[in-house]
Amino acid sequence: MSKKQQPLKPGEKILFTVAGAFVVFAVIAFIVMQFIIARSDKPLFETKTHVELSPEGQKGSELFRVNGCTTCHRALRNGTNMGRTADLDGIGSRRSLDWIYAFLRHPEQTYGAPTIDHHAGEHSAAYVAELPAKDLHAIAVFLSELKADQGAAAAPVPPKGESPFIDTMVDMFAPKEWKEKYHDIRDDLPQASKKEVKP
Ligand code: HEC
């Protein structure tokens, strides 16, 4: 290079200083956060799912791991974080044992729609339906025992108490006709009713 290096312009200096300050701040904040997590005995996020395993469910949880379900799914802190369907924690509050068992054996008929991975053919999870029925039943029992508490992402019921956020969302996105056609499930719950609970 024949050209001499130009000194930085004042604007560039400010820009680099600000960007550098952000990086330094992020690094410090990260270290502080790790330190706090390590020292604290409270979990960073409240766990909103719970599980009580029966003997068959216990066996199912082992089968769930050894049969590679955790490659695509997540349950009890094992597995991947691929997305909503992949996270099976709390599935027992959304789906019944019968539904889960039926899905594992006949995914498409049970879904009533095409599936990405579970149906027969050259699909990565097609092997699931081929597992022994006894094993699938144990896995289904295990999954049906993964319960979500009220307010968990997987729970059918919204958090306890009044939620201005949910009210705003319902007002904004639910078309008028829905209010006549459907009723607000929060009204069915004494403790979660938006009308009865005062903050
Ligand atoms: C290659 C990835 C993959 C593997 C391996 C896999 N699954 Fe899935 N699973 C999916 C996907 C994707 C869906 C959503 C349905 C679809 O499109 O196939 C799903 C859906 C499900 C559902 C339905 C969830 C719901 O509420 O709709 C259950 C239950 C399930 N899987 C259980 C299992 C079990 C048990 C195993 C192991 C024996 C397993 N899966 C292995 C990818 C996988």
Boltz pocket constraint, residues with backbone or C-beta under 6 A from the ligand:
constraints:
  - pocket:
      binder: B
      contacts: [[A, 63], [A, 64], [A, 67], [A, 68], [A, 69], [A, 70], [A, 71], [A, 72], [A, 73], [A, 85], [A, 91], [A, 95], [A, 100], [A, 103], [A, 104], [A, 114], [A, 115], [A, 116], [A, 117], [A, 118], [A, 119], [A, 124], [A, 125], [A, 128], [A, 139], [A, 143]]
      max_distance: 6.0
